[in-house]
């Protein structure tokens, strides 16, 4: 199931459970700005399309989930500020949250995501 979104907000579900509010960054400017100039993030931000991220210029560590075209999580990792991530071949979207949130939400490799907008 190929999913596309525009910039906006929605609700994030992990394996059918609602876990957080999500910002959607689908335009080039929104993806480039991402989490820069922020001291934290209450929910999550979905970068789409995206296959890699960096934390250069960020003020806090983040959890990063690489998500494929079917919205299945391929990899989850934590990145400290000032790092450059490698691109993930099958990733079509990247979900970012404050470090530790993915564990809180039970988000692991193989989890299925859903984003509800509107």
C-alpha positions as CSV (number, residue, x, y, z in Angstrom):
1,X,0.0,0.0,0.0
2,X,1.8,3.1,-1.2
3,X,1.0,6.2,0.9
4,X,1.5,9.8,0.2
5,X,0.8,12.9,2.3
6,X,1.2,16.6,2.2
7,X,2.6,18.9,5.0
8,X,0.3,18.8,8.0
9,X,-0.5,16.9,11.2
10,X,-2.1,13.7,12.1
11,X,-2.2,10.8,14.5
12,X,0.4,8.0,14.6
13,X,-0.7,4.4,15.2
14,X,1.8,1.6,15.9
15,X,0.4,-1.9,15.3
16,X,-3.1,-0.5,15.5
17,X,-2.5,1.5,18.7
18,X,-2.7,5.3,18.8
19,X,0.5,6.5,20.3
20,X,1.2,10.2,19.4
21,X,0.5,13.2,17.4
22,X,2.6,13.4,14.2
23,X,3.8,16.3,12.1
24,X,4.1,15.4,8.4
25,X,7.0,17.0,6.5
26,X,6.4,16.2,2.8
27,X,7.6,19.3,1.0
28,X,11.3,20.0,0.4
29,X,11.4,23.0,2.8
30,X,9.6,21.2,5.6
31,X,11.9,18.1,5.3
32,X,15.0,20.2,5.2
33,X,14.0,22.2,8.3
34,X,12.8,19.1,10.2
35,X,13.7,19.4,13.9
36,X,16.2,22.2,13.6
37,X,15.7,25.1,16.0
38,X,13.7,22.9,18.5
39,X,14.5,22.0,22.1
40,X,12.2,18.9,22.0
41,X,9.3,17.2,20.3
42,X,6.0,16.2,22.0
43,X,5.1,13.5,19.4
44,X,6.8,12.6,16.2
45,X,7.7,14.0,12.8
46,X,7.4,11.9,9.6
47,X,9.7,12.9,6.8
48,X,8.3,11.7,3.4
49,X,9.8,10.8,1.1
50,X,13.1,10.2,2.9
51,X,15.7,7.4,3.2
52,X,18.3,9.1,5.4
53,X,18.6,11.8,8.1
54,X,21.2,13.8,9.9
55,X,21.3,15.4,13.4
56,X,23.8,18.2,12.5
57,X,22.6,21.4,14.2
58,X,20.1,19.5,16.4
59,X,19.9,20.1,20.2
60,X,18.7,16.7,21.4
61,X,19.1,13.0,20.6
62,X,16.4,11.3,18.5
63,X,15.0,7.9,17.7
64,X,14.9,7.3,14.0
65,X,12.6,4.7,12.4
66,X,13.2,3.9,8.7
67,X,9.9,2.8,7.1
68,X,9.3,1.1,3.8
69,X,6.6,1.8,1.2
70,X,4.1,-0.6,3.0
71,X,4.6,1.4,6.3
72,X,6.5,-1.4,7.9
73,X,9.5,-0.4,10.1
74,X,12.7,-1.7,8.7
75,X,15.2,-0.3,11.3
76,X,15.1,1.7,14.5
77,X,18.1,3.5,15.9
78,X,19.0,6.4,18.2
79,X,21.1,9.3,16.9
80,X,23.0,11.8,19.0
81,X,23.3,15.4,17.8
82,X,25.9,16.1,15.2
83,X,25.7,12.8,13.3
84,X,25.2,11.9,9.7
85,X,23.1,8.9,9.0
86,X,23.5,6.4,6.2
87,X,20.8,6.1,3.6
88,X,18.6,2.9,4.0
89,X,17.9,1.2,0.7
90,X,14.3,0.2,1.2
91,X,13.2,3.2,3.3
92,X,10.6,5.5,1.8
93,X,9.8,7.4,5.0
94,X,11.6,8.3,8.2
95,X,9.9,8.8,11.5
96,X,11.7,10.9,14.1
97,X,10.9,11.2,17.8
98,X,12.8,12.2,21.0
99,X,15.2,9.5,22.1
100,X,13.4,6.7,24.0
101,X,10.0,7.3,22.5
102,X,10.1,4.4,20.1
103,X,10.7,2.0,23.0
104,X,7.8,3.7,25.0
105,X,5.5,3.1,22.0
106,X,6.6,-0.5,21.4
107,X,7.9,0.5,18.0
108,X,10.4,-2.0,16.8
109,X,11.6,-3.6,13.5
110,X,8.6,-5.1,11.9
111,X,6.0,-2.8,13.5
112,X,3.3,-1.5,11.2
113,X,2.6,2.2,11.1
114,X,-0.5,4.1,10.2
115,X,-0.9,7.9,10.0
116,X,-4.4,9.3,10.1
117,X,-4.9,12.8,8.9
118,X,-7.9,15.1,8.8
